[in-house]
């Protein structure tokens, strides 16, 4: 929803007449997002009537970060076709690799072309709370809007999402307001600035921000910072232990708390050059996951990515996870992997 808000507001700022006259009064529009961006970007484009074809996938490097050069090239090509680029969606903390797009360079491109910069920091935005790790979000202060999910890294109850916007001219009210007179009377005895309901798409909904306020009051700023620092430290612990264990094969060094890896069971070791190695390795994650579920021992996600066969994606969030739990995680994979037989 936060990413869709960004699209809606950015479009309104460029073409305010769309609120009354609809899509047929404006030119064809284009959104640019990394090929590693969240699927909600395409969903939002479809919901807003722009169509998923309006979302242009920008190439990412080997670490999953948007390539600014490709972004600028695609924007220039799009302009020559008479299409209007109106929003760039950068990602701070991609879903799979936990990658952080290079915001300063992307902001430079957006400024040169006069395009709204939205940062989807739903996953990685919590790094801002850590003095040790906030450098991952360098340049986010240049964004026009930011999405941040507190129900992810911060562990607030589902759902708790923030949409932050730099504009101070009342753009949200102008874009979303319907001015229902039975709710938003202009002659109330109190300050009308407290009537913020017309700023959002929804009317009746839960007070999601209360979850953040209560958590912040209970844990404190340093407590939230400790959650972030501990999660990153635990992810590093897992990575260093994997490097010392046979069979664990990292896809890359984690940038955040996403640890992506293959497990090569004993039955496949030494066969890396055989023609069926990768096909068989692609079966390992689903085999081990099935055993985990049937044993009731733990849960971990797996997936393919591009040309890469199935790998495990361990995402560490909970402050209740101990180092002993992480040791068990690796022990269990080793135990279940020992039962795997190649085809």
Order of alpha helices (4+ residues) and beta strands (2+ residues): alpha-alpha-beta-alpha-beta-alpha-beta-alpha-beta-beta-beta-alpha-alpha-beta-beta-alpha-beta-beta-alpha
